[in-house]
Structures are given as structure tokens and as C-alpha cells.
Amino acid sequence: MSLKKHFAIAALLACGAQLNFADTIQLKDQDAVTGKILAEKSDSIVIDVGYTVLIVPRNVITRIIRANDTNAPAPAAAPLADSGQFYYASTHPFVARDVSSLVKQIGESVVQVRTPEGLGSGFFINADGFLITNFHVIEGETEISVEVYRQTDGNLDREIYKQVKIIAINKFHDLALLQIQDRNAPKFKPVTLGSSDALNVGDTVFAIGSPLGLERTVTQGILSTKTRELEGELYLQTSTQINPGNSGGPLFNLAGEVVGVTNMKITFGEGLGFAIPVELVKSFLDHRDAFAYSTDNPNNPYRYLEPPSRTKVKAADSQ
């Protein structure tokens, strides 16, 4: 079997198995080989992919990511061409990593959203301060603040931004797009949007948010089902613990890509959390102009007119 075929099979195994603690060799053709590195030579890398051992020439390798490398970047994500580079989405099969290293890498992208009536979570989709949260987190509110957590020299700095503008809302899918507009605000660290369609039932997922106001809380579980119907909408059901305050926060896969937006749980049960599939988030962002927020009609993108009464119709006929 040719080396190219070995690479293709190994890449498929990496996508299907989604090893939590595997080394990854990324190749020039944007494929990846996932397994356990057995030896490193001057001209090649020897890697065990589970069913065989491959010898990969160094001249086709672009990067090596080790399972215990907490500083390794996530797989590169390409901006969607049709979105005008407004957000970033993965275009390649993801390479699984351990949750602890991912949290260190993407923790700054998750924020706490506060209003006078309560709080929720959210996450940045680009460096210009645009972020996603749930509509019900900011429903009926215009005084919004966003709390951001930054890692500086190993220390956590908490910054609160109060100039927050509502850009777009979708009440029916419970989504809202906000933007931090504070003067001199720095660039923010965005997340990458993945694909919930690529998930399999039983895959590991994890959430970061502020349940009950306990910011930067990480919970982990599995994807229980991809097609849970509730009130006419399909949700991702997960055993990841979701509580009030998690609403609007991200649900991640093991590549650190957002696959859903956590928004509710069944209160009389445990491990019954639900998230909005990220495909709906992408559609909302791609068509955000259609959902633009209006101060004349702040809580609903539609205005329903009163039907004409019989009295008015008769008055018109008599004229």
C-alpha cells in the first residue's frame, strides 16, 4: 500500500476515533495523522496509528502537535468566504486534544454577559468585539455589560466593558449578536465555529460559562443525541452540566471548536442539557442584516398589525 494511501486511512481513523490523548502530525496537503509517536529521526517520524506503524518523511510535515503540548495552537480555521470573514469556521476534520489544554487556549474567548435583571454567558466570534449570547439573556434590556477574563503573565485580569450594543436578535432561535464598543478596547480572542453535523452520538463535548455566576466554570459530558425536538426546534442534547448562567455560552468539541450554544436544561432531571446547533448560529450570522436590532421594536423582529374591525369596514363602505 502506498504512503499516500496510508495517510488517507490514518486521517480517516483520526476523524472517526477522535483520540483524546494522541500526538498529531499535520501534513502539507492539510491532512493529519493521529497516533502515538514512537521515534523521531532526522529525516522521518515513526508513528503508531493503532492498526499499523507509519514512517512519515519530514519533508511532508508542517507541524507536530503532542498530546501534552498545552501551548500548541488548534488546527487552523479558515474564514468563510460567504460571510465576509466576519467569523471563523473550521473547514477540515478536527484533531482531538485534551480538555485541560483547550481550556487554557480558548478560555479568554468566553465571557459573562450581565444585565440589571440577571446574567448569562457568551463568546467572541471575531477580534472586533462581536459576540454571541442567547436572546433571553438580554431580552427587554439595553443596559448590558460584558466581563472578559484575560491571561497576563500567568495572572488572570478581569475587565468589564459597559458600552455594549445590540446588533441583531433572533427571538425564535434564541440568539443575539452584541458588540463591545468601549473606546480603546483591545482586540479580543475569538473562537472557531465547528460543525454539529460532524459529531456522533457519544462524542465528548464540554462547556465553559458562568453557571449561577460562577465564572470560568468548565463542565464535560457527551453528546446524548443530535436531534432532540422541543417546541418545533431541534437541539443538541448533552450530559454536560448546564445551569442558569450557562445560557449563551459555547459547547465545544475536542478540537476547541464551538458546536452549539447552551441555552436550557430540564430542571427536574440531571444531565439533561440542551444547546442550539452551531449551524443555526452560522445562518444567523450570515443573514444578520435581516435580524438587525431596532429600538422601535426591541424584543421582536416582526411587528404584527391589528386586523381591521367590522365597524371600520362598514364605515369605509358607507363613504
ABEGO torsion letter per residue (X at the ends): XBAAAAAAAAAAAAAAAGBABBBBBBBAAGBBBBEBBABBBAABBBBBAGABBBBBBAAABABBBBAABAABBBBBBBBBAAAGGABBBBABBBBBBBAAAAAAAAAAABBBBBBAAEBBBBBBABAAGBBBBBAAAABGBABBBBBBBBBBGGBBBBBBBABBBBABBBAAAGBBBBBBABBGBBBBBBBBBBBAAABBBGBBBBBBBBBGGBBGBBBBBBBABABBBBGGBBBBBBABBBBBGABGBBBBBAAGBBABBBABBBAABBGBBBBBBAAAAAAAAAAAAAABBBAABAABABBBBBBBBAAAAAAAAAX
